[in-house]
Amino acid sequence: MKYWAIKTPLLSDGVYLSKVSSKMPESYKFDEGVSLVDEYPSVEDCKIYYDPNYPENICLYDFVSNISRLLIINSKVKSVFDNLGINNIEYLPIWLCNHKSEVSSKDYMICNVLGGVDIFDMEKSNYVIGSINKEQIRRVKSMTVNYDAIPEDAKVFRASKKLDQIFIRDDVKQALEEANIEGFSLKQADGWNGR
């Protein structure tokens, strides 16, 4: 079984989100793999805005790139995850606002993946530990996967030693591709250099 690091790169015509409503939880909280439901405000207070530095970028893909590196998806992606029985995700609704600060879509959500999996072989991987949080990897140079430590049911998950990175399993990759989902990129976890 292969595993993949998932990213949402800035596409040439794709929306790039920057400003986040001040009523939403701070962005670092979305990287911790913990539930945010209790502190999450009503959706009217959860607006994220198109970046003014990219006025021509107006295409909304299924995954949306953003400055906070949140995993922002639409209902089409959620359906793929639901059909695969993935149940370790909180879907936190947001409204996207265009360059005129008008609501452009109510079909998106933050994909808050809960918990973490020991996917890194800490002995064989090459990485730099954070200077503030010495329990977390700050930068990956070369990753080696610890296949024995990954639970059989782990399909979409955070790395326990790098909680800000989400990984998906081969069958999830295949399901996303078969559903023609757009706006994401994948790098094979084994040998991944963090980019």
SETI-714593 format. One record per residue: residue number from 1; residue in three letters; x, y, z of N, C-alpha, C, CB in turn. Coordinates in Angstrom, 1 decimal, always signed. Each point is the difference from the previous one (the first is absolute). Glycine has a CB too. Example, Ala and Ser with C-alpha at 12.3 -4.5 7.8 and 13.67 -1.06 7.14 Angstrom:
i aa n.X n.Y n.Z ca.X ca.Y ca.Z c.X c.Y c.Z cb.X cb.Y cb.Z
1 ALA +13.2 -5.7 +7.8 -0.9 +1.2 +0.0 +0.9 +1.2 +0.0 -1.9 -1.2 +1.2
2 SER +1.5 +2.3 -1.9 +0.9 +1.1 +0.0 -0.8 +1.1 +0.8 +1.2 -0.6 -2.2
This chain:
i aa n.X n.Y n.Z ca.X ca.Y ca.Z c.X c.Y c.Z cb.X cb.Y cb.Z
1 MET +0.8 -1.2 +0.0 -0.8 +1.2 +0.0 +0.9 +1.2 +0.0 -1.9 -1.2 +1.2
2 LYS +1.6 +2.2 -2.1 +0.7 +1.2 +0.0 -0.8 +1.1 +0.7 +1.1 -0.6 -2.2
3 TYR -0.3 +1.6 +2.7 -0.6 +1.2 +0.6 +0.6 +1.2 -0.6 -0.3 -1.2 +2.2
4 TRP -0.5 +2.3 -2.2 +0.3 +1.2 -0.7 -0.2 +1.2 +0.8 -0.7 -1.1 -2.1
5 ALA +1.7 +2.1 +2.1 -0.2 +1.3 +0.6 -0.9 +0.8 -0.9 +2.3 -0.1 +1.1
6 ILE -3.3 +0.7 -0.6 -0.9 +0.8 -0.8 +0.2 +1.5 +0.3 -1.7 -1.8 +0.0
7 LYS +1.7 +2.6 -1.1 +0.2 +1.4 +0.0 -1.0 +0.7 -0.9 +2.5 -0.3 +0.5
8 THR -2.7 +1.6 -0.2 -0.9 +0.8 -0.9 +0.8 +1.2 -0.6 -2.1 -0.7 +1.4
9 PRO +2.7 +0.4 -2.5 +0.9 +1.1 -0.6 -0.8 +1.1 -0.6 +1.7 -1.7 -0.5
10 LEU -1.1 +2.8 +0.4 -0.6 +1.2 -0.7 +0.0 -0.3 -1.5 +0.7 +1.6 +1.8
11 LEU -1.9 -1.7 -2.4 -0.1 -0.2 -1.4 -0.1 +1.3 -0.8 -1.1 -2.2 +0.5
12 SER +1.5 +2.2 -1.7 +0.1 +1.3 -0.8 -1.3 +0.8 +0.0 +1.8 -1.1 -1.4
13 ASP -2.9 +0.4 +1.4 -1.3 +0.7 -0.1 -0.9 -0.2 +1.3 +0.1 -0.2 -2.5
14 GLY +0.5 -0.7 +3.4 -0.8 -0.4 +1.2 +0.0 +1.1 +1.1 +0.6 -2.3 -0.6
15 VAL -1.7 +2.4 +1.3 -0.2 +0.9 +1.1 +1.1 -0.3 +1.1 -2.5 +0.1 -0.5
16 TYR +3.0 +1.0 +1.0 +1.0 -0.1 +1.1 -0.6 +0.8 +1.2 +2.0 -0.3 -1.6
17 LEU -2.2 -0.4 +2.7 -0.7 +0.7 +1.1 +1.0 +0.5 +1.0 -1.9 -1.5 -0.3
18 SER +1.7 +2.7 +0.9 +0.9 +0.5 +1.0 -0.6 +0.5 +1.2 +1.4 +0.7 -1.9
19 LYS -2.2 +0.3 +1.9 -0.6 +0.6 +1.2 -1.1 -0.9 +0.6 +0.5 +2.3 -0.9
20 VAL -0.4 -2.6 +2.2 -0.9 -0.9 +0.7 -0.8 +0.9 +1.0 +1.5 -2.1 -0.4
21 SER -2.8 +1.8 +0.5 -0.8 +0.7 +1.0 +0.7 -0.1 +1.4 -2.1 -0.5 -1.3
22 SER +2.1 +1.6 +2.0 +0.6 +0.0 +1.4 -0.7 -0.8 +1.0 +0.9 +2.3 -0.6
23 LYS -2.2 -2.6 +0.3 -0.8 -0.8 +0.9 +0.4 -1.5 +0.0 -1.8 +1.7 -0.3
24 MET +2.5 -2.1 -0.8 +0.4 -1.4 -0.1 +1.1 -0.4 +0.9 -0.8 +0.0 -2.4
25 PRO +1.0 -1.3 +2.8 +1.2 -0.3 +0.8 +1.3 +0.4 -0.8 -1.3 -2.0 +1.1
26 GLU +2.3 +2.2 -0.3 +1.3 +0.4 -0.6 +0.5 -1.2 -0.9 +0.5 +1.6 +1.9
27 SER +0.2 -1.2 -3.0 +0.3 -1.0 -1.0 +0.9 -1.2 +0.6 -0.1 +1.8 -1.7
28 TYR +1.0 -1.5 +2.7 +0.8 -1.1 +0.5 -0.8 -1.1 +0.6 +1.8 +1.7 +0.4
29 LYS -3.0 -1.4 +0.1 -0.9 -1.0 +0.7 -0.4 -1.0 -1.0 -0.8 +1.7 +1.6
30 PHE +0.7 -1.4 -2.9 -0.4 -1.0 -1.0 +1.1 -1.0 -0.3 -1.5 +1.8 -1.0
31 ASP +2.7 -1.6 +1.5 +1.1 -0.9 -0.2 +0.3 -0.9 +1.2 +1.0 +1.8 -1.5
32 GLU -1.9 -1.9 +2.4 +0.2 -0.8 +1.2 -0.7 -1.3 +0.1 +0.4 +2.1 +1.1
33 GLY -1.3 -2.3 -2.1 -0.7 -1.3 +0.0 -1.0 -0.2 +1.1 +2.0 -0.9 -1.1
34 VAL -2.5 +2.0 +1.7 -0.9 -0.1 +1.1 -1.4 +0.7 -0.5 +1.9 +0.1 +1.7
35 SER -2.9 -0.5 -1.0 -1.4 +0.5 -0.4 -0.1 +1.5 +0.3 -0.9 -2.3 +0.5
36 LEU +0.3 +3.0 -1.5 -0.2 +1.4 +0.2 -1.5 +0.4 +0.0 +2.2 +0.4 -1.2
37 VAL -3.0 -1.4 +1.2 -1.5 +0.2 -0.1 -0.5 +0.9 +1.1 -0.2 -2.2 -1.0
38 ASP +0.7 +2.0 +2.2 -0.5 +0.8 +1.2 +0.3 +1.4 -0.1 +0.2 -2.0 +1.3
39 GLU +0.9 +2.4 -2.0 +0.4 +1.4 -0.1 -0.3 +0.6 -1.3 +1.7 -0.4 +1.7
40 TYR -2.3 -0.4 -2.6 -0.2 +0.5 -1.4 -1.3 +0.8 +0.0 +1.2 -2.0 -1.0
41 PRO -1.1 +3.2 +0.4 -1.2 +0.9 +0.0 -1.0 -0.4 -1.1 +1.4 +1.9 +0.9
42 SER -2.5 -1.2 -0.9 -1.0 -0.3 -1.1 +0.6 +0.3 -1.3 -1.9 +0.5 +1.6
43 VAL +1.4 -1.1 -2.7 +0.6 +0.1 -1.3 +0.0 +1.4 -0.5 -0.7 -2.3 -0.5
44 GLU -0.2 +3.1 +0.9 +0.0 +1.4 -0.5 +1.2 +0.8 +0.5 -2.5 +0.0 +0.1
45 ASP +3.1 -0.5 +0.9 +1.3 +0.6 +0.6 +1.2 -0.7 -0.5 -1.3 +0.7 +2.0
46 CYS +1.2 -1.6 -3.0 +1.1 -0.8 -0.5 +0.3 +0.3 -1.5 -0.5 -1.8 +1.7
47 LYS +0.9 +3.0 -1.9 +0.2 +0.4 -1.4 +1.5 +0.1 -0.2 -2.1 +1.3 -0.1
48 ILE +2.5 -1.8 -1.1 +1.4 +0.0 -0.4 +0.0 +0.7 -1.4 +0.7 -2.1 +1.3
49 TYR +0.2 +3.0 -1.5 +0.0 +1.0 -1.1 +1.1 -0.3 -1.1 -1.0 +1.7 +1.5
50 TYR +0.6 -1.5 -2.8 +0.9 -0.1 -1.1 +1.2 +1.0 +0.3 -1.9 -0.8 -1.7
51 ASP +3.1 +0.4 +1.4 +1.1 +0.9 +0.2 +0.0 +1.1 -1.1 +1.3 -2.0 +1.0
52 PRO -1.2 +3.2 -0.6 +0.0 +1.1 -0.9 +1.2 +0.1 -0.9 -1.3 +1.3 +1.6
53 ASN +2.4 -2.0 -1.2 +1.2 +0.0 -0.9 -0.2 -0.9 -1.2 +1.4 +0.4 +2.1
54 TYR -2.5 -1.2 -2.1 -0.2 -0.9 -1.2 -1.4 +0.3 -0.5 +1.5 -1.8 +1.0
55 PRO -1.7 +3.0 -1.6 -1.3 +0.4 -0.5 -0.6 -0.8 -1.1 +0.6 +2.3 +0.7
56 GLU +0.3 -2.9 -1.5 -0.4 -0.8 -1.2 -0.4 -1.4 +0.4 +1.5 +1.4 -1.4
57 ASN -1.1 -1.8 +2.6 -0.2 -1.4 +0.5 -1.4 -0.2 +0.5 +2.4 -0.3 +0.5
58 ILE -3.3 -0.2 -1.3 -1.5 -0.1 +0.4 -0.6 -1.3 -0.2 -0.2 +2.3 -0.6
59 CYS +1.0 -3.3 +0.2 -0.5 -1.4 -0.2 +0.0 -0.7 +1.3 +0.8 -0.1 -2.4
60 LEU -2.0 -0.4 +2.8 -0.1 -0.8 +1.2 +0.1 -1.5 -0.3 -1.4 +1.8 +1.0
61 TYR +2.5 -2.4 -0.6 +0.2 -1.4 -0.1 -0.5 -0.8 +1.2 +2.0 +0.5 -1.4
62 ASP -2.0 -1.8 +1.4 -0.5 -0.8 +1.0 +0.8 +0.2 +1.3 -0.8 -1.7 -1.6
63 PHE +2.1 +1.8 +1.5 +0.9 +0.5 +1.1 +0.4 +1.4 -0.3 +0.8 -2.4 +0.4
64 VAL -0.7 +3.2 +0.7 +0.3 +1.4 -0.3 +1.3 +0.4 +0.8 -2.5 +0.6 -0.3
65 SER +3.4 +0.0 -0.4 +1.3 +0.4 +0.6 -0.2 +1.2 +0.9 +1.2 -0.9 -2.0
66 ASN -0.4 +1.0 +3.1 -0.2 +1.1 +0.9 +1.3 +0.2 +0.8 -2.5 -0.5 +0.2
67 ILE +2.6 +1.7 +0.3 +1.2 +0.4 +0.7 +0.2 -0.7 +1.3 -0.3 +2.2 -1.0
68 SER -0.8 -2.7 +1.6 +0.1 -0.7 +1.3 +0.3 -1.5 -0.1 -1.6 +1.7 +0.9
69 ARG +1.7 -2.1 -2.1 +0.3 -1.5 -0.3 -1.1 -0.9 +0.6 +2.4 +0.6 -0.1
70 LEU -3.6 -0.1 +0.1 -1.1 -0.8 +0.5 -0.4 -0.9 -1.2 -0.9 +1.7 +1.7
71 LEU +0.3 -2.9 -1.3 -0.5 -0.9 -1.1 -1.5 +0.4 -0.2 +1.6 -1.9 +0.6
72 ILE -1.8 +2.8 -1.6 -1.3 +0.5 -0.3 -0.6 -0.8 -1.2 +0.6 +2.3 +0.9
73 ILE -1.8 -2.9 -0.7 -0.6 -0.8 -1.0 -1.4 +0.4 -0.3 +1.5 -1.9 +0.7
74 ASN -2.1 +1.3 -1.7 -1.4 +0.2 -0.3 -0.8 -1.2 +0.3 +0.5 +1.7 -1.7
75 SER -1.8 -1.7 +1.5 -0.9 -1.1 +0.4 +0.3 -1.3 -0.9 -1.7 +1.6 +0.7
76 LYS +2.3 -1.3 -1.9 +0.3 -1.1 -0.9 +1.1 -0.9 +0.6 -0.6 +1.4 -2.0
77 VAL +1.6 -0.7 +2.6 +1.1 -0.8 +0.7 -0.5 -0.7 +1.2 +1.7 +1.7 -0.8
78 LYS -2.6 -1.0 +1.6 -0.6 -0.6 +1.2 -0.7 -1.3 -0.4 -0.2 +2.3 +1.1
79 SER -0.5 -2.2 -2.2 -0.8 -1.2 -0.4 +1.0 -1.2 -0.3 -1.8 +1.5 -1.0
80 VAL +2.9 -1.2 +0.4 +1.0 -1.1 -0.3 +0.5 -0.6 +1.4 +0.7 +1.2 -2.2
81 PHE -0.4 -0.3 +3.1 +0.5 -0.4 +1.3 -1.1 -0.8 +0.8 +1.5 +2.0 +0.1
82 ASP -2.8 -1.5 -0.2 -1.1 -0.7 +0.6 -0.2 -1.4 -0.6 -1.1 +2.2 +0.5
83 ASN +1.2 -2.3 -1.8 -0.2 -1.3 -0.7 +1.1 -1.0 +0.4 -1.1 +1.2 -1.9
84 LEU +2.2 -0.7 +2.3 +1.1 -0.9 +0.5 -0.1 -0.3 +1.5 +1.5 +0.9 -1.9
85 GLY -2.5 -0.4 +2.5 -0.2 -0.3 +1.5 +1.1 +0.7 +0.9 -1.0 -2.1 -0.7
86 ILE +1.5 +3.2 +0.2 +1.0 +0.7 +0.8 -0.8 +0.8 +1.1 +1.7 +0.2 -2.0
87 ASN -1.3 -0.4 +3.2 -0.8 +0.6 +1.1 +0.8 +0.7 +1.1 -1.6 -1.8 -0.4
88 ASN +2.9 +2.1 +0.0 +0.8 +0.8 +0.9 +0.2 +1.4 -0.4 +1.2 -2.1 +0.6
89 ILE -2.2 +2.7 -1.2 +0.1 +1.3 -0.6 -1.2 +0.8 +0.6 +1.2 -0.8 -2.1
90 GLU -0.9 +2.1 +2.5 -1.0 +1.0 +0.3 -0.1 +0.9 -1.2 +0.4 -0.1 +2.5
91 TYR -1.6 +0.3 -3.0 -0.2 +0.9 -1.1 -0.6 +1.3 +0.5 -0.4 -2.0 -1.6
92 LEU +1.2 +3.0 +1.6 -0.3 +1.3 +0.5 -0.4 +0.9 -1.1 +1.6 -0.3 +2.0
93 PRO -2.9 +0.7 -2.1 -0.4 +0.8 -1.1 +0.5 +1.4 -0.1 -2.0 -1.3 +0.1
94 ILE +2.3 +1.8 -1.3 +0.4 +1.4 -0.2 -0.7 +0.6 -1.2 +2.3 -0.6 +0.9
95 TRP -2.3 +1.9 -1.0 -0.5 +0.7 -1.2 +1.2 +0.6 -0.6 -2.3 +0.4 +1.0
96 LEU +2.4 -0.6 -2.3 +1.1 +0.7 -0.8 -0.5 +1.3 -0.5 +1.0 -2.2 -0.6
97 CYS -0.2 +3.2 +0.7 -0.3 +1.4 -0.4 +0.9 +0.4 -1.1 -0.9 +0.6 +2.3
98 ASN +0.4 +0.0 -3.4 +0.8 +0.3 -1.1 +0.8 +1.3 +0.2 -1.7 -1.1 -1.5
99 HIS +2.3 +1.7 +0.4 +0.8 +1.2 +0.1 -0.8 +1.2 +0.4 +1.5 -1.0 -1.6
100 LYS -2.8 +0.9 +1.5 -0.9 +1.2 +0.4 -0.6 -0.3 +1.4 -0.5 +0.5 -2.5
101 SER +1.0 -1.5 +3.1 -0.5 -0.4 +1.4 -1.4 -0.5 +0.0 +1.6 +1.7 +0.9
102 GLU -2.1 -2.1 -2.1 -1.3 -0.6 -0.1 +0.1 -1.5 +0.1 -0.8 +1.9 -1.4
103 VAL -0.2 -2.6 +2.0 +0.1 -1.4 +0.2 -0.1 -0.7 -1.4 -1.1 +0.1 +2.3
104 SER +2.1 -0.9 -2.7 +0.0 -0.6 -1.3 -0.4 -1.5 +0.1 +1.8 +1.6 -0.7
105 SER -1.6 -2.2 +1.9 -0.4 -1.4 +0.1 -0.2 -0.4 +1.5 +1.3 -0.5 -2.1
106 LYS -2.4 -0.3 +2.3 -0.3 -0.5 +1.3 +0.2 -1.5 +0.0 -1.6 +1.8 +0.5
107 ASP +2.4 -2.3 -1.5 +0.1 -1.5 -0.2 +1.4 -0.5 +0.6 -1.5 +0.2 -2.0
108 TYR +2.2 +0.6 +2.7 +1.3 -0.4 +0.4 +0.1 -0.2 +1.5 +1.0 +1.2 -1.9
109 MET +0.1 -1.9 +2.3 +0.2 -0.3 +1.5 +1.4 -0.3 +0.2 -2.3 -0.9 +0.2
110 ILE +2.7 +1.1 +1.1 +1.3 -0.3 +0.4 +0.0 -1.5 +0.4 +0.6 +2.4 +0.8
111 CYS +0.3 -3.1 -1.3 +0.1 -1.5 +0.3 +1.0 -0.1 +1.2 -0.5 -0.7 -2.5
112 ASN -0.1 +0.6 +3.7 +0.9 -0.1 +1.2 +0.1 -1.5 +0.3 -0.8 +2.3 +0.9
113 VAL +2.0 -2.8 -1.3 +0.3 -1.4 +0.3 +0.4 -0.2 +1.4 +0.7 -0.3 -2.4
114 LEU -1.3 -0.6 +3.1 +0.2 -0.2 +1.5 +1.1 -1.1 +0.2 -2.4 +0.8 +0.5
115 GLY +3.1 -0.5 +0.6 +1.0 -1.0 +0.4 +1.3 +0.0 -0.9 -1.9 -1.4 +0.9
116 GLY +2.7 +0.3 -0.7 +1.2 -0.1 -0.7 +0.5 -1.4 -0.1 +0.6 +2.3 +0.7
117 VAL +0.2 -2.6 -1.7 +0.5 -1.4 -0.2 +1.5 +0.1 -0.1 -2.2 -0.7 -1.2
118 ASP +2.9 -0.3 +1.7 +1.4 -0.1 +0.0 +0.6 -0.5 -1.3 -0.1 -0.4 +2.4
119 ILE -0.1 +1.2 -3.5 +0.4 -0.4 -1.3 +1.5 +0.1 -0.2 -2.3 +0.7 -0.9
120 PHE +2.9 +0.3 +1.6 +1.5 +0.2 -0.2 +0.8 -1.1 +0.7 -0.4 +2.4 -0.1
121 ASP +1.3 -3.0 -0.6 +1.0 -0.8 +0.6 +1.1 +1.0 +0.5 -0.4 -2.1 -1.5
122 MET +0.4 +2.4 +2.8 +0.8 +1.0 +0.6 +1.5 -0.3 -0.1 -1.9 +0.6 +1.5
123 GLU +2.2 -1.9 -1.6 +1.4 -0.4 +0.0 +0.6 +0.2 -1.4 -0.4 -1.7 +1.8
124 LYS -0.4 +1.4 -2.8 +0.4 +0.0 -1.4 -0.3 +1.3 -0.8 -0.3 -2.4 +0.0
125 SER -0.6 +3.2 +0.5 -0.4 +1.3 -0.7 +1.1 +1.0 +0.3 -2.5 -0.6 +0.1
126 ASN +2.6 +1.6 -1.0 +0.9 +1.1 +0.2 -0.8 +1.3 +0.2 +1.8 -1.1 -1.4
127 TYR -1.7 +1.8 +2.5 -0.9 +1.1 +0.3 +0.6 +0.9 +1.0 -1.9 -1.5 -0.4
128 VAL +1.3 +2.7 +0.6 +0.4 +1.0 +1.0 -1.2 +0.1 +1.0 +1.6 +1.2 -1.7
129 ILE -1.2 -1.3 +2.9 -1.1 +0.1 +1.1 -0.1 +1.5 +0.3 +0.6 -2.2 +1.0
130 GLY -1.8 +2.6 -0.7 -0.3 +1.4 +0.3 +0.7 +0.6 +1.2 -2.2 -0.4 -1.0
131 SER +2.6 +1.7 +1.0 +0.7 +0.6 +1.1 -0.9 +0.3 +1.1 +1.6 +0.9 -1.6
132 ILE -2.9 -0.6 +1.4 -0.9 +0.3 +1.1 -0.7 -1.3 +0.4 -0.3 +2.3 -0.9
133 ASN -0.3 -3.0 +0.0 -0.7 -1.3 +0.4 +1.0 -1.1 -0.4 -2.4 +1.0 -0.4
134 LYS +3.1 -1.5 +1.3 +1.0 -1.1 -0.3 -0.6 -1.4 -0.1 +1.6 +1.4 +1.3
135 GLU -3.0 -1.4 -1.3 -0.7 -1.3 -0.3 -0.4 -0.1 -1.5 -0.8 +0.0 +2.4
136 GLN +1.0 +1.1 -3.1 -0.5 +0.1 -1.4 +1.1 +0.2 -1.0 -2.2 +0.8 +0.9
137 ILE +2.1 -1.5 -2.0 +0.9 +0.3 -1.1 -0.3 +1.3 -0.7 +0.2 -2.5 -0.4
138 ARG +0.8 +3.3 +0.3 -0.2 +1.3 -0.7 +0.2 -0.1 -1.5 +0.8 +1.2 +2.1
139 ARG +0.3 -1.9 -2.5 +0.3 -0.2 -1.4 +0.4 -1.4 -0.3 +0.7 +2.4 -0.1
140 VAL -1.3 -2.9 -1.0 +0.3 -1.4 -0.5 +1.0 +0.1 -1.1 -2.3 -0.8 +0.7
141 LYS +3.4 +0.1 -0.6 +1.0 -0.1 -1.0 -0.2 -1.3 -0.9 +1.6 +1.3 +1.4
142 SER -1.8 -2.4 -0.7 -0.3 -1.2 -0.7 -0.8 -0.9 +1.0 +2.1 +0.2 -1.5
143 MET -3.3 -0.6 +1.1 -0.9 -0.8 +0.8 +0.1 -1.5 -0.3 -1.5 +2.0 +0.2
144 THR +1.6 -2.8 +0.9 -0.2 -1.4 -0.1 -1.2 -0.4 +0.8 +2.5 -0.4 -0.3
145 VAL -3.4 -0.4 -0.4 -1.3 -0.4 +0.6 +0.2 -1.2 +0.9 -1.2 +0.9 -2.0
146 ASN +0.6 -0.8 +3.2 +0.0 -1.1 +0.9 -1.4 -0.7 -0.2 +1.5 +1.1 +1.7
147 TYR -1.5 -2.0 -2.7 -1.2 -0.7 -0.4 -0.7 -0.8 +1.1 +0.9 -0.1 -2.3
148 ASP +0.0 -0.5 +3.2 -0.5 -0.8 +1.1 -0.8 +0.8 +1.0 +1.9 -1.5 -0.3
149 ALA -1.7 +2.8 +0.4 -0.6 +0.8 +1.0 -1.4 +0.6 -0.4 +2.3 +0.5 +0.9
150 ILE -2.6 -0.7 -2.2 -1.2 +0.7 -0.6 -1.2 -1.0 +0.2 +1.4 +1.3 -1.7
151 PRO -2.4 -0.9 +2.4 -1.2 -0.8 +0.2 -0.7 -0.4 -1.3 -0.3 +1.1 +2.2
152 GLU -0.2 -2.2 -2.3 -0.7 -0.5 -1.2 -1.1 +0.9 -0.5 +0.6 -2.3 +0.6
153 ASP -1.3 +3.0 +0.3 -1.1 +0.8 -0.4 +0.4 +1.5 -0.2 -1.5 -1.5 +1.3
154 ALA +2.8 +1.8 -1.3 +0.4 +1.4 -0.2 +0.0 +0.3 -1.5 +1.5 -0.1 +2.1
155 LYS -2.4 +1.0 -2.5 -0.2 +0.4 -1.4 +0.4 +1.4 -0.3 -1.8 -1.7 -0.1
156 VAL +1.4 +2.6 +1.0 +0.3 +1.4 -0.1 +0.5 +0.4 +1.5 -1.6 +0.6 -2.0
157 PHE +2.8 -0.2 +2.1 +0.5 +0.2 +1.4 +1.2 +1.0 +0.0 -0.7 -2.3 +0.6
158 ARG +0.9 +2.8 +0.6 +1.2 +0.9 +0.3 +1.1 -0.9 +0.4 -1.5 +2.0 +0.6
159 ALA +2.7 -1.5 -0.8 +1.2 -0.6 +0.5 +0.2 +0.4 +1.5 +1.1 -0.1 -2.3
160 SER -1.1 -0.8 +3.2 +0.1 +0.4 +1.4 +1.2 +0.8 +0.4 -1.2 -2.1 +0.5
161 LYS +2.3 +2.0 -1.3 +1.2 +0.8 +0.2 +0.1 +1.2 -0.9 +1.2 -2.1 +0.7
162 LYS -2.2 +2.3 -1.5 -0.1 +1.2 -0.9 -1.5 +0.2 -0.2 +2.3 -0.4 -1.1
163 LEU -3.0 +0.9 +2.1 -1.4 +0.1 +0.0 -0.6 +0.9 -1.1 +0.1 -0.4 +2.4
164 ASP +0.8 +1.3 -2.9 -0.5 +0.9 -1.1 +0.0 -0.6 -1.4 +0.8 +1.9 +1.4
165 GLN -0.4 -3.2 -1.4 +0.0 -0.7 -1.3 -1.0 -1.1 +0.0 +2.4 +0.6 -0.4
166 ILE -3.3 -0.7 -0.6 -1.0 -1.0 -0.2 +0.5 -1.0 -1.1 -1.9 +1.6 +0.8
167 PHE +1.6 -2.8 -0.5 +0.4 -1.1 -1.0 -1.3 -0.8 -0.3 +2.3 -0.2 +0.9
168 ILE -2.3 -0.3 -2.1 -1.1 -0.9 -0.5 +0.5 -1.3 -0.5 -1.4 +2.0 -0.6
169 ARG +0.5 -3.0 +0.7 +0.4 -1.4 -0.4 -0.3 -0.1 -1.5 -0.5 -0.9 +2.3
170 ASP +1.1 -0.1 -3.0 -0.2 -0.3 -1.4 -1.5 +0.0 -0.5 +2.1 -1.3 +0.2
171 ASP -2.9 +0.7 +0.6 -1.4 -0.2 -0.4 -0.7 +1.4 +0.0 -0.1 -2.4 +0.9
172 VAL +0.5 +3.3 +0.0 -0.6 +1.4 +0.0 +0.5 +0.7 -1.2 -0.1 +0.0 +2.5
173 LYS +1.4 -0.1 -2.8 +0.5 +0.6 -1.2 -0.8 -0.4 -1.3 +2.3 +0.0 +1.1
174 GLN -2.5 -1.3 -1.2 -0.7 -0.6 -1.1 -1.4 +0.6 -0.1 +1.4 -2.1 +0.1
175 ALA -2.1 +2.1 +1.1 -1.4 +0.5 +0.0 -0.1 +1.5 -0.4 -0.5 -1.7 +1.8
176 LEU +1.5 +2.5 -1.3 +0.0 +1.4 -0.4 +0.2 +0.2 -1.5 +0.9 +0.6 +2.3
177 GLU +0.1 -1.4 -2.9 +0.2 +0.0 -1.4 -1.2 -0.4 -0.8 +2.5 -0.4 +0.5
178 GLU -3.1 -0.7 -0.1 -1.2 -0.5 -0.7 -1.2 +1.0 +0.0 +0.7 -2.3 +0.6
179 ALA -0.7 +3.1 +0.5 -1.1 +1.0 +0.1 +0.4 +1.3 -0.7 -0.7 -1.0 +2.2
180 ASN +1.8 +1.0 -2.8 +0.5 +1.2 -0.7 +0.2 +1.2 +0.9 -1.1 -0.8 -2.1
181 ILE +1.5 +0.6 +3.3 +0.2 +1.1 +1.0 +1.3 +0.8 -0.5 -1.1 -1.4 +1.9
182 GLU +1.0 +2.7 -1.8 +1.0 +0.9 -0.4 +0.5 +0.9 +1.1 -0.9 -0.1 -2.3
183 GLY +2.1 +0.6 +2.2 +0.5 +1.0 +0.9 +1.0 -0.5 +1.1 -2.1 +1.1 -0.4
184 PHE +2.6 -2.4 +0.2 +0.9 -0.5 +1.0 +1.2 -0.7 -0.7 -1.9 -0.4 +1.6
185 SER +3.0 +0.2 -0.9 +1.1 -0.7 -0.5 +0.4 -1.0 +1.0 +0.8 +2.0 -1.4
186 LEU -0.1 -3.1 +0.9 +0.4 -1.0 +0.9 +1.5 -0.4 -0.2 -2.3 -0.9 +0.0
187 LYS +3.0 +0.6 +1.1 +1.4 -0.5 -0.1 +0.0 -1.3 +0.8 +1.0 +2.4 -0.2
188 GLN -0.4 -3.4 -0.4 +0.1 -1.3 +0.7 +0.8 +0.2 +1.3 -0.1 -1.2 -2.2
189 ALA -0.5 +0.7 +3.3 +0.6 +0.2 +1.3 +1.4 -0.5 +0.2 -2.4 -0.1 +0.9
190 ASP +2.6 -1.1 -1.4 +1.3 -0.6 +0.1 +1.0 +0.8 -0.9 -1.0 -2.3 +0.4
191 GLY +2.0 +2.9 +0.2 +0.9 +0.8 -0.8 -0.4 +1.5 -0.1 +0.6 -2.0 -1.2
192 TRP -1.8 +2.4 +1.7 -0.4 +1.4 +0.0 +0.9 +0.9 +0.6 -2.3 -0.8 +0.0
193 ASN +2.6 +1.9 -0.7 +0.9 +1.0 +0.5 -0.6 +1.2 +0.7 +1.5 -0.7 -1.8
194 GLY -2.8 +0.6 +2.1 -0.7 +1.1 +0.7 -0.6 +1.1 -0.9 +1.6 -0.5 +1.8
195 ARG -1.4 +0.4 -3.1 -0.5 +1.0 -0.9 -1.1 -0.6 -0.9 +2.2 +1.1 +0.0
